[in-house]
Each structure stands twice: as structure tokens, then as C-alpha cells.
Amino acid sequence: MSRDHKIRCREIAAYALKVGRIKKPDRCEACGNRGPLVKHHDRYDEPLKVTWLCTHCHAVHEGAKRRRLTSRC
């Protein structure tokens, strides 16, 4: 996956949020906490399929993903 493809996916999601095509919840979809939420994409070929995570859950999720990727080497 190229960096440009990831950036474009994020841009599409940001625009969809701006025009109301997707909605930002008020709670993290993983733990239910309120607070700063970030968009998370499991797949960059589906830019409108967004999981909203608090910064803590996003860091945990990304760390787990990195560990899975490096364990394959």
C-alpha cells in the first residue's frame, strides 16, 4: 500500500465527514470512552469504512498491528 493511497483515503474520509456522508460518534467504538476520537481504517481501499477510536485504543490497535506484521518476518 503506497503512502499516497493512504493519504487519499484519509482525505476522502475527511471530506465525507465534512459533508455529512459519515458521522462521528461521541464515544470510542472500542471502549466507549469520550474524548478525542480519530478515524481508523482497517482497509485503505474502503475509505468510508471508518472505525472511530479514542487515542488510547488507536495506539493499542496500531501497536498490535505492527507486532503482527513484524512477527511474519
C-alpha positions, 0 to 999 in steps of 0.5 A: 500500500503506497503512502499516497493511497493512504493519504487519499483515503484519509482525505476522502474520509475527511471530506465525507465527514465534512459533508455529512456522508459519515458521522462521528460518534461521541464515544470510542467504538472500542471502549466507549470512552469520550474524548478525542476520537480519530478515524481508523481504517482497517482497509485503505481501499474502503475509505468510508469504512471508518472505525472511530477510536479514542487515542488510547485504543488507536495506539493499542490497535496500531501497536498490535498491528505492527507486532503482527506484521513484524512477527511474519518476518 
